[in-house]
């Protein structure tokens, strides 16, 4: 899976697919872990266009956070849609991830 990556100094913005589900979660997880292995450890995961996430998609978010933290990195979430935000809050992941509505604020915080 090719993920769109934009570099902003020390922080990188990763645009996730429209749906983050069991069918594409392993590919997304591997692609993000490859980025982390390449040194991209301060990630903003762009969720603005993601309209559906299942439990496999949530596991991608959590495994990304764990992998980045293992390399002294950080992960923030940008602009989750209403449905995705509801799932994040229902699973209490909003207590684990910093969530941003503004790209500039997210990038500045992780830089």
C-alpha positions in Angstrom: 0.0 0.0 0.0 1.3 3.4 -0.9 0.5 6.0 1.6 0.8 9.7 0.9 3.6 11.2 3.0 4.3 14.9 3.4 7.3 16.1 5.3 7.1 19.2 7.6 10.6 19.3 9.2 10.8 16.7 11.9 7.1 15.8 11.5 5.5 13.8 8.7 1.8 13.8 7.6 0.5 10.4 6.5 -2.8 10.4 4.6 -4.7 7.2 5.4 -7.1 5.5 3.0 -10.8 6.3 2.9 -11.6 3.1 4.8 -9.3 1.5 7.4 -10.7 -2.0 7.7 -9.7 -5.6 7.9 -9.2 -5.9 4.2 -6.5 -3.2 4.1 -5.3 -3.0 7.7 -2.3 -5.3 7.4 -1.0 -3.4 4.3 -1.5 -0.1 6.1 0.2 -1.3 9.2 3.2 -2.6 7.3 3.5 0.6 5.2 3.4 2.8 8.3 5.9 0.5 10.1 8.2 0.8 7.1 8.0 4.6 7.4 8.9 4.3 11.1 11.9 2.0 10.3 13.0 4.6 7.8 13.2 7.2 10.6 9.7 8.9 10.2 8.9 8.6 13.9 6.9 11.8 14.4 3.7 11.2 12.6 0.4 13.0 12.1 -2.1 10.5 10.7 -4.5 12.4 8.5 -8.0 11.0 9.1 -9.9 13.8 7.4 -11.0 11.6 4.4 -11.4 8.4 6.4 -15.1 7.6 6.6 -15.0 4.2 8.2 -12.8 2.4 10.6 -13.3 -1.1 12.2 -11.4 -2.8 15.0 -8.6 -3.8 12.6 -8.3 -0.1 11.6 -8.1 0.9 15.3 -5.4 -1.7 15.8 -3.4 0.0 13.0 -3.6 3.3 14.9 -2.5 1.7 18.2 0.3 -0.3 16.6 1.6 2.8 14.9 1.7 4.6 18.2 3.6 1.7 19.9 6.1 1.5 17.1 6.7 5.2 17.0 7.1 5.4 20.8 9.6 2.5 20.7 11.7 4.8 18.6 11.1 7.8 20.9 8.5 9.2 18.5 5.0 10.5 18.7 1.7 10.1 16.8 -1.1 12.5 16.5 -4.5 12.2 14.7 -5.7 14.9 12.4 -9.3 15.7 11.7 -11.2 12.5 12.3 -14.6 12.5 10.7 -17.7 12.4 13.1 -18.1 8.6 12.8 -14.4 7.9 13.3 -14.1 10.3 16.2 -17.1 8.7 17.9 -15.4 5.3 17.6 -12.2 6.7 18.9 -14.0 8.2 21.9 -16.1 5.0 22.5 -12.9 3.0 22.7 -11.3 5.8 24.9 -8.4 6.1 22.5 -8.9 9.9 22.7 -7.1 9.6 26.0 -4.1 8.0 24.3 -3.8 10.1 21.1 -3.6 13.8 20.7 -6.3 14.8 18.2 -6.0 17.9 16.1 -8.5 19.7 13.9 -5.9 21.9 12.3 -3.0 20.6 10.2 -0.7 23.5 11.1 -1.2 22.9 14.9 -0.6 19.2 14.6 2.6 19.7 12.6 3.9 22.4 14.9 3.2 20.3 18.0 5.1 17.3 16.6 8.1 19.3 15.2 
